[in-house]
């Protein structure tokens, strides 16, 4: 049970229409992801949405007039970070079934997806590809207090080659359907980077290989040259943006790493040389090894075409085996689910699979906190319960280091010092 104690000074301020500025959170335990240890009897002080100090001990003196949130029996963790989501996607509508809806249906239904991710404990997400700049709109609406959701790092439209994954490949020529960020050649793709940044992208997403859920592409196919990928990376880095490359195939993965791209998404068919290059370049791997369970169980019923399900079956186990190999080799890894391929609220299910394929529970949690913050370049803001960072905290019953499945049902979510979900 969560107990909230509000001091008399705070009640007086609230009566006058003001809000409490100081919040103190206590619990039985806290996972310190920076030190890789558990702290007993944590006392976390949050002022104006940011953590000012982390202390220990039940007898710690609390600031005068602070709002107190006591979570007896629970374990605190930093708000989780999912590095690969699609908030305007919905797995219930696969293949051609999505065409039954008007265009604006997709950003509207995504409002619920954003809420579901937040309530699942993900206080920050990187949205790597959307339509109509919906992820930029969600970010703006959340920051204005008009909708509920996590902190969003938007990519806007994903860059692609003509006819490749992330282009529009389902419709016949008479529709003249073209992806909004398609480019051929280094100069065109540099322009696409500038366009996405102009309209709000904070990370650039590029599709370097074919994919599972596109038509007329194969996951192993490289679809942009190393020269084109380097132009994208150089242009993005010039503007201070990081780049995420969708890349299933071994050749495309290695070309993206050599080109200077920051994170490799999926990395399903990565080989030993690719793992070596990732370590050498400090490239992060974002491998979504959970969602295939949903796709294979529900995909056909949701309208996903057999050819797409075939591709998913062919690479699913290979990706999980390569996740294990990359982890054993010491590659840098982050938590990434591709939520939108499976329901957003189930993203915490990936922790179980990560531990089944080699990670300890602490390593899996660090992938979704400390590591993700490093990959985002946001170590001063998110990814740990530490002074200076946002007051983004989740709480679960029991010990998630003994049973990582505790993270599938988060009991309390605090964002910026404000309780947004509690049991």
N, C-alpha and C positions, 0 to 999 in steps of 0.2 A: 504494500500500500504506500502511496506517496502522501506525505504530510507536509502541508505548506504553513509556515509560521510567518505572519505579517506583523511587524512591529507597529506600535502606536503612532510613531512618526510617519510611517508609510501610510497608515490608514488615514491620517490627517491630510497627507499630501494627495492621496487618491480622492478624498472627499472634495478637495479643492480643484480637482481635475488634472492633477499632475500624475506622473508615473514614477514608480520606484526606479532608481538608477543603479542600485547595488543589489545583487542577488548572490546568495551563498548556497552552494549545493553540497550536501553531505551524503555519504553512502558507506557501506561496509568495506568495499574494495574499489580500486581503480587500476586499470591497465595503463601503465606508462609505456607507450609504444616507442618513445625515444630511447629509453634505457632498457627496454625489453624485460620489464619486471612488473610485479603487482605491488601496489601500495595499499596498506591497510588504513582504514579510517581517514579517507581523504576529505579535505575541506577546500572547495574551489570557490574563489571569490570572483565575481563578474561585475564589472562596472561599465555602464554604457555599452553593453554588448560584447565587451572583450574581457578576457581573463586577466586579472591583475596579479593573482598569486594562487599557488597550490600548496596547501599545508597538510599536515597529518595530525590526528589526535582528536578525540571526542571533546576534550576540554578546551579546544582552541577558542579564543575570544572572537566574537563576531562583531563586525562593524555596527555602530549605532544606526538603527533604523533600517537595517538591511532586510530584504525579503528572504526568507529561509525556505529551501526546498530540501526536505529530508527524505532519503530513499533507503530506509532500513532493509537489510537483506540483499541489496542489489549491488551489482558491479557497474562502475562507470567506465565508458570507453569514449574516445573522441567520436564526433559525428563521422559517419562513414563517407567515403568518396568512391563513386563509380565512374571510371574513366571512359566508359563507352556506352552511351544510352542514346535512344531516339524517342524523345517524349511525344512527338506527333505521330508515331507508329502505333499500330494496334494488332497483336497477333491473331485476333479473332477474324481478321479479314485478309486472306492470302490470295495470291494469284490474281485473277480478274474480278474477284468478288468486291474489291475496293471501288470498282467503277460505278457501283450503285449509289454512291454518295456524291453530293456536291463538293466542290473543292474546299470550302471553308469548314466542312465537317471535321477535317483532320486536325487543324489547330484547336478547334473547340473541344473535341474529345480528349485532346492532350492535356487539358487543364486537370482532369482527374488523374492522369498518369503522373503528373508532377506531384500532386498531393500524395499519391500512393508511394512514390519513391521516398518522399520526406517521412511519411509515417512508417516506412520500413527501416528507417534509421539513416538514410543517405541524405545528409545535410548539404552535400556538394555533389554535383554531377557535371561531367563534360559531355555535352550533346554534340556528337560528331556527325552532323548532317541532318538538315531539315528542309522542308519545302516552304517557300514564301517567307523566309526569315522568321518562322514561328518561334524558334528557340530564342532569338533576340527579343521577340515580343514577350515571351514568357518571363525572361529575365527582367525586363522593364516592368511588367505588371507585378511581379513578386516584390521588386524593390519599391514600388509605389504602394504596396499593401493592398493591391486589388485582387490578388489570388494567392493561394497557399502553395508553397513549393520550396525546393532546395535552392542553394546558390548555384547558378548555372554559368558554365563556361561555354558559350555558343560557338559553333563553327559555321552556321548558316548553310549555304549550299556546298555539297561535296564536289570537288574538281574531278573531272573524268576525261578520258579520250572518247572521241566519237564512236558510238556503238559498244562502249565498254560498260562495266559495272559502274553504277552511279549516273549513267546516261539513261534516257527513257527508252527501254528496249522491248516493251510489251505490245506496242501498237503498230499497225501497218503504215506504210509510207504516206498514205493519204491524210493522216492526222498531222504530219509534220511535227511530231513530238520530239523535242530536244531538251536534254537536261539543262538547267539554268547556268551551270558552271562548266560546260564542256569546252575543251580547248585542244588544239592540235599544234604542237610545236612550242618551243620554249617561250617565245614572246607572247603568244596567246594565253598561255597558262600563267605567265607573270601578271597579265592584265586581270585574269580571273581572281588571283590572290588579292589584288588591289580592290576589286569590286566587292569581295566578301568583307574585307576589312572596312571598307567605306561604309557599309551598311550594318556594322556591328559585330562581325566575327572577332573572337578573341583567340581562336586557334584555327588553323587551316587543316581541312580534311581533304586528302587526295586518295583516289582509288587506283592503286598501282597494279593490281591484278584483277582478273575476273572474280566473280563471286558466286555464292550459293543461291541467293534469292533474286538474281537477275535472269533474264532470258538471253540465250545465245552467247553466254560466256561460261568459261570453265575456271574454277578457283585457281588452278595452277598456271593459267595464262598470264604472262606479263603484258600489260596493255599500255604502259608509258615507258619511254626509254630512260636510261639513267640521266641523260642530258636534260630531259624534260623535268624529271624529279629534282635534279639539282637546281634548276631554275626556280622551281616552286619553293624549295627550301631556302635558297638564297634570298628570294624576294620577301618571303615571310619573315625571315630572321632580320632582314634590313628594317622591317617595320616593328620589330620586337615581338613577333608572334612565333609560337611553336607550331610544329607540323605533325599531324598524325596520318600515317599511311595505312589504309586498308590493303593488306597483302597476305594472301594465303600461300602462293607458290614460292618455292625456294629461290628461283631466279629473281623474282620481283622483290622479295624480302631483302636479298643481298644488294640489289641495285638501290633500294630505298635507303638502306643503312649507309652505303658508300656515298650516297647523295647528301647525307647530313640530316636526314629526317629524324625527328626526336623520339617518336613512339611508333612501333609496328603493331597494328591492330590484327587480331586473329592469329597470325604467324603459324597457321595450321601445319604447313608442310616444311617448316624450317629444318635445315639440315645442320650437320656438325659445323660446316664452314660458316653458315649463317649465325649460329650461336657464338662462334669465335669472333666474328665481326661485331656482333651486338656487344659483346664484352669489351672488345677493343675500342669501340666508338662510344661506349657508355649509353647505348640505345636501350630504351625501355621496351619490354614486351608486354602487350595487353591482350591476353589470351582468354577468350570467352568459352570456357570448357563446361558450362552448365546447361545452356539453353537447348542443346540438342535433345534432351530428355522430353522437354515440352513439344518441340517440333515434331519428333517422331511419334509421340503419343496423340497429338491433337492436330497436326498440320493438315492432313488430308481432310478432316472434318471442317477445317477452317478455310478450305479452298486452295491450299498450297498445291501446286502442280507436282506430279510425280517426278518430273525431271529435277525439280528443286529438292525434293525429298531424297532423290537418288544421290545428288551431290552432297547433301548433308550427311547421309549415311556413309559415304565413301571417305569423308575426311574427319568424321567425329572422333573415332578412336585414335587415328593418327595424331590429331591435335592434342589429345590428352596424353599420349605417350611422349610427344615432343615437349609438352609442358613439363613433364617429369624430367626429361633430359636437359632442358634449359635450366631448370631449377638446380639440378644436381651439378651442372657446370658452373653455377654461380652467376647466371645472367640476371640483370636487373628486371624486376617484374612488378606490375601493378595490377590491381583488381579491376576487371572490365567484364561486363556481362552481355552487352548488346541487348539490354532491356528494350523491349519493343518487338523483338523476335519471340520472347516469352513475356508473360505479364510482368509489369514493372514492380509490383508489390512483392514478387517472389525472388528478387535479386539476391537476397541474403542466402538463398540456397546454394550459391556457388562456393561459399566457404567450405561446405562439406566436401565438395568435389576437389577443391584445392588441397585439402588435407589427405584425401584418398590418393592423390597423385603426387605426394612427396613433401608438401609443406607441413610444418608444425602449425598448430593453431595460432601461435604468436606471429609466425611469418605471414600467414594468410591475413591476419588482422593488420599487420604492418603494411601489407600490400595495398590495403584499402584505406590507409591513414597516412603514416609517415612517408611511404614510398610515393603514393599518389600526389601528396603535397609537393614533394621534391620534383616529380615529373611535370607538375603544373607550374613550377617556379613560384609556389604560393606558401613557402615554409613560414612566413611571418603571419599567415592568416588562418590556415586550416591544417588538419592532419594530426593534431596532438592536443592534449589538455595541458597547456603550458602558458606561462605569462606572455601576454602580447597577442595571443591568437583569439579568434572569435570564440565566444562562449557556446560552442556547438558540442553538445554532449548527448550520449545515449546511455540508457541503463537497461540491464537485463537481469533476470533472476539467476542465481547460481554463478558458476564459474565458466565463462566461455573458453578458457584455456584447457579445461577438462572436457567440455562438451561444446564444440564450436557451433553446434546446431542451435544453441541459445540465440544466435544472431538471426535466426529465421523468424523469431517472434520478439521484436524489440518492444519493451514495456513502456519506456519513457523516451521522448525525443525533446531536446532543448536546443533551440536555434537562437544564437545571439542573446542567450540568457533568458529567453522566453519559452515556457513550456508549450509545445505545439501538439504533443500527444502524451497522454498518461493513462495508466490502467485504473 
